[in-house]
């Protein structure tokens, strides 16, 4: 059995819902399901499991805030409940997150900032994103308000003055739902965009945009995609986010079309492109719309890249891929179950699996990200 050289150990386990197992165990049960799935469909296919040691890998964390003004609880929900387990010393978190966590909690007590409690209170969630180069944190504070208060501004001013923060944002969410972020954002301190080199591209990141929590493993997957993608082709990237994959493919592709609904992703894409050479900028295009309204781009592409949410590909996307003239499909999946369902459909429609890679993006959890390279059969 493959094992970590340093055992995964956390004092919050098993109360905290972040991990499913501890110790030196490396291979989660879901990876065995992936291997069994392909054993029947593609005999002799080897699936490497790519991982790194578990401590300090998490560069992005979204944590719930509950408790009271005298004793804020910042962490993850206990499994099956709305009770927050505070995790100030989570061994998975990058050191910059651990430092800023303590600063946030202490200043909340100092300024008597109330945590959220069943529609009352102020602070609902915190998002921490580390900038690798500066080792500072882009902090997003989700508040149960529609506009800032003087007390919030004073707290944030104090917090930023402590150092270690790239920027501090407020996000306003008064909805009585499980949705974490609202639609409105306010930069209170620091710079507008966090800057991170992902692959060969220096990307500008707004806090409303999705970023992988395990950056080094994502960059490994990105390097494989760049190695495997057919050159000099017209590429369509669906669920593109800020277009990180597409922008890294642009240097050797004929044309790149990125499809993403998040309006903040378009801002980041444009900002990133403004620093690229003209010959690259002239072949990348961002479409701030739904995939359903962009099926023509799929059908006329020679290579399709998909990185869908956990629910996987919608039926109409699978149909469009089937009807397309694409020669290659690159599928980066964050849900093994939905990926296996989609892969079954793709194989029925004449696609052939060439290579599969498993990524342990979340060590300690029963979760594997899958990168699959498919060609027309």
N, C-alpha and C positions, 0 to 999 in steps of 0.2 A: 504494500500500500504506500502511495506517495504521502509524505508528511512535510509539515513545516519544520525547518531546522530550529526555529524558536516557537515554542508552543503558544497558541493563542489563549490568553487568559484575561478575563475581565471580572472585576468584583461585582458588576451589575448583572451578570448572567446568573440564572435564567429569567430574572424579573423583567429586565429590559427586553423589548421585542426586536432589538437590532440584530441579534445573532441567534442561530438555531443550534449551534454546537460549539464546543470549546476543545482545547487540547491541541494535539499535533495533527489531527485528522485534516486532510487536504481536500479529498474528492467528495463533493456533496452528492447525495442520492440522485438528484435531478440529472447529473452528468451521466450516471449509469443508464438512466432512461433514454438520454440522447444517443448513447452508444448502442443500446438495444434497438432503438428505432432504425438506425442506419445499418445495423448488422443484417436486417432482413431485406432492406432496400438496395444497399450498395455494399455487397460483400467485399471484405478485405480493405475497406476504407479505414485509414488511421485518423483518429481525431486527437491531436495534442491538446492537453489542458495547460494553458499558459497562465502563470501566476507570479506573484512576488510575495515577499515576507509580509505578514499582516499588519505590523505596527506602523502607525503614522501615515498610512497611505491616503486617507480621506482628505481631499482638498476642498470639498463642498459638503456642507451639512445643513439640513433644514430641521430645526428643533422647535417643538411646541413649548409654550410658556403658560404655566398655571401656578397654583399656590396663592400666596397673598403678598402684600407689599413688604412685610417683614421677613418673609421667607419664600422668595420666588423659586419655583421648580422649573428647570430648563432641561429638556431632554426628549425622550421618546415615550410614546404611550405604552403602558403595560399591556401585553397581548390580550385582546378581547375586552379592553376597558378604555375609559377616557381618563385614567389616572396616569399622570406624567411621572416618569422615573428620571430624576436628575442624574446627569452623567458628566460631571465636571472633569473627570480624568479618563474619559473613554480612550483606550489604548489605540483605537483605529484612527482617531483624529490627528491631523497635522498639529504640530506644536503651536503654530500661530492661532489655530482655532481654540486650543486649550487656554492660551493666554487671554485672548479677547473674550472668551466665555466668562472667565473670572472677573474681568473688568466690567462687562455688561451686568452681571449679577450684582456686584458690589455697588455700582452706581445706581442701579434700580432701587436698592435698599436705601441708599443715601438720599435719593430724590423722591422716595415714596411713590414710585411708578407702579401702578397696580397691574398684576397679570390678569389675563382674560379668565372669566369664569361664567360659563353659560350665559353668554350675551352681555355680561357686565365686565367691567375692567377694561384695560387699555391694550396691553401687549399680548398679541395672539401667537405669533411665531417669530423666529429669528432665522435668517439664512446667512451662513458664513461661507465666503469663497476666498481662497488664498491665491494671491498672485505670487507665483514661484520666485521670480527674480527679486522682488523687494521683500518677500516674506511678510507682507501686510495683508489685511483682511478687508474685503468689500463686504460690509455688513448691511443687511436689509432687515428693517424692523417693521413687521406687519402689525398695524394698530386698528383697534375697533373704533375708528373715528373717520369722519369724512374730510377733516382738515386738521392741521397741526395746532397745538396750543403753545403758549409761552413756556409752560413747564416742560413740555417735550423738547423744545428748542434749547432750553437751559441744560437739560440732561444730556442731549446729544453734543452740545458744545463742550461740556465737561468730559464726556466720554472720548471725544476726538482728541482733546488736548492731552490725554494720557499716552498717546502714541500707539503705533502698531496698526493703525487703520488706513487703508487705501482710500476709503470713502464710507460715508454712512448715508443710507437712504431710508425714507419712510414709504411704506406702501399702505394704502388706505382700503380696508375691507370691513364693511359693516354688515355683510350678508350673513344670514344664519344658516350657513352650509358648511360642508367640509372642505370647500375650496380654500386653498392656502392664500393665494395672492388675489388682491383686487386689481382693477384696471388702472388705477391712478398711482403714479410714483412721484416722489419729490426728492431731489438730491439736496441733502442738508449740509454736507461737508465733504471736501475732497474732490477728486476728479470724476468726470462723467463716466468714462469707460475704464475698466480694468483691462490690461494688455497682457496677452499670453501667447507664446509661440507654440502652436500646435502643428506638428509636422514641420513643413517648411514655411508656413504662413504665420505672421504675427497678427493675431486676431484681437479685435476690440470687443469687449463683452459688457453688455448691460445686464443688471441683475435679474431682469425679467426673462432672460434667455436661458435655455437649457445648456448646461455644461456637465460633462461626465465627472463623477466624483473621483474616479481613479484615473488621473490624467496619464500616468506613465503607461498603463495597460491600454488605454484608448490610443495612445500614440503608436503602440505596437500594432494594434489592429489597423490603424491608419496606414502604417508602412506596408502591411500586407495588401491592403486595398490598392495602394499605389503600384505595388509590384505586379498585381494580378490583372488590373484593369487594362482592357485592350487599348492600345495607343491610337491617336489620330481618329477618334470616334466622336460622334455626337452623343453626349451623356445627359441624362435626366436624373437628378437627385431628388427623391420624394422624402417628405418629412425632414427637410434639410437643416432646420434650425438656422444658425447663422451662416450655413454654407461651408463649414470647415472642410468636409470631405471633398466637395466639389471644387473649392478653391485650391486644394492640394493636387487635384487631378488636372487642373487647368493648363499647367505648363506643357503637357504632352497630349492634350486633347484638342479636337477640332472646335468643340463648342460645349459649354456647360450651362444647363438650365436647372436652377434650384427652386423648389416649390415649398413654401412655408407660409402659414397664416399669421404667425405671431408678428405684429407690426414692429416690435422692438428688434426682431431679428433682421429686418430690412435695414434699420438704422446701423446695426453692427456690420452687416455685410457691406453697406456703402462706405462706411468709415474704413474698414479693412481694405477694400478695393482702392480707395484713394491713395494708398501707399504702394500699390503694385505697379509693375512696369506696364506701359501702354499696351504691349502685345498680349499681356494676360487679361487686362481689363476689357479688351475688345472682344473676348470670347466667353465671358461669363455674364449670365443674366439671372436676375432674381425676380420671382413671380410671387408677390404677396397675396396669395389666394389659396383656395382649397384645391386638393388634388382632383376632386370631382369636376371642377371647372377647368382643369388643365390636362384632361385625358389625351388631347391631341399631342401634347409634348411627349407623353409616354409612348404613344403609338408610333411616333416618328423617330424615336431615339434608337441608337445602335447599342448603347449600354445603359442599363437602368440600375440605379443604386437606391436601396430602400433601407431606412432605419426607423421603423414604425414604433409607436408606443406599445405597451404591453398587450393590448388587444390584438395586435398583429395587423395584417393587411385586410382591408375591407374587400368584400366580394367583387365590387366593381373595379378595384385596383387589380386584383388577380385576373379579371376578364380583360382589362386593358393590356396587361402584360402578355397575356395569351395572344391577343390580337396585334400586338406590336411587331415591328420588324427587328426588335432587339436580338443581338447575338449573344449577349452576356447579361446576367443578373447577379448583382452583389447584394447580399441580404445580411445586414447586421441586426441581430435580434436581441431584445432584452427580456423575452419570455420564451422559455424552452417549449412550453405547451402550445402556444399560438404558432411558434415557428414550425413545429412538427406538423401541425394541422395544415399550415400554408404550404409546406414543402411537399406534403402528400398531393395537394392539388397541382402544384407546379410539375411534379413528376408525371402525373396523369396527362398533363398537357404537353408533354414532349421535352421538358427540360431535363438536363442531366447534371448531377452533382459532380463537381470536379474536386473541390477541397472543402474541408470543414475545420474550423478552429474553435475550441472552447476557451473562454476567458473567465477567470475567477475575479470579476470586478468587485465582488462583495464577499471577501473571505469571512468565514464564520456563518454564512447564510446558505440556505438551500437554493442557490441561484447561480446560474451560469449564463453569460452572454455568448451568443453563437455568431460566428462569421462564416457565411457559406458562399462559395463561388459556384455559380451554375452557368451552363452553356446550353444552347439549343441542342437537343438530342439528334 
